[in-house]
């Protein structure tokens, strides 16, 4: 009887063991599919972006070609170079400083009986300000006057006796010693009278201190004392502050390198104009003249102080106010002047677009002194027309058309040359 043998098993008849190669292959397939999808989306994004940017690039390149001459002409606002005068200025920050400022204090001790000024009042020299009780000092004057009168009579009697002794001595009626003693007595009485006169004058001065008046014309500040207050002699507490406002000065500083040009103008007898502007340096407050230069340079800052004086008739300048000053050092005549905005810069090179026959030509210029919105230049002539707008579109040989300015494009110099 034949033996039965089991049939050999095949791989398909047995399940894959856990962690086999089949799950790994499935995971790799999914990763590959997602990578393909991402690459497709990235390609679509690049194509769309290029399609959108292409018209803008074409428009920009077309605009550049037009500005260079391939397109239409560029509309520009013109400015004409003028011949005129322009000033050389020194600008600085200054402080308004009164010519006189006084802190009135009491020279005597006593009660205040009257305050004659009102706060902020403009007082004139000699106007009454404060009265201190004068009765004590009036009594001192009366006493000193009485002492003087008495000693004056004593001196008169001594002089009469001296004349009698001289007559008697001439007749050998008295000894010479008696005459000499009387002469010394007269001298002593004269000294006493002089002392009495000095005391009377002192008491009279003390009496005048009871009536305080304005030492000069100026404006008083806030009231510092009231009637009934007791004041002490030689106290540091002021009774009133008076400042002179008309005229008034401004003290400012300039660099020592500018001192030579300023001194040269002053030695030639010229009065240098000084303009005072507000804190923003846009509004002119007043115009004055340079008064003096300090006698030394500040070695820590390399600057020197200058004082300018202003009439200040409208009281526009206020004590201790900060202002911007412009000192006119000298005036340059017959200069070629154009608006500062028409000058373009390329590194260290300055140039303008000179308009000739409807075409913009680049012309190098050398800027000089600037004043306000205009600048003196070298390299062009008075009467030349330059562009004062549309600089981002202009190039060499660009065709231009003149546009009507909405406001005057060319600022004038302070003083036109004849």
Secondary structure, 3 states (H helix, E strand, C coil): CCCCCCCCCCHHHCCCCCCCHHHHHHHHHHHHHHHHHHHHHHHHHHHHHHHHHHHHHHHHHHHHHHHHHHCCCEEEEEEECEEEEEEEEEEEEEEEEECCEEEECCCCCEEEEEECCCCCCEECCCCEEEEECCHHHHHHHHHHHHHHHHHHHHHHHHHHHHHHHHHHHHCCCCCHHHHHHHHHHHHHHHHHHHHHHHHHHHHHHHHHCCEEECCCCEEECCCCCCCCCEECCCCCCCCEEEECCCCEEEEEEEEHHHHHHHHHHHHCCCCCEEEEECCCCCCEEEEEEEEEECCCCECCCCEEEEEEEECCCCCCCCCCCEEEEEEEEEEEEEEEEEEHHHCEEECCEEEEEEEECCEEEEEEEEEEEEECCEEEEECCCCCCEEECCCCCCCCCCEEEEEECCCCCCCCCCCEECC
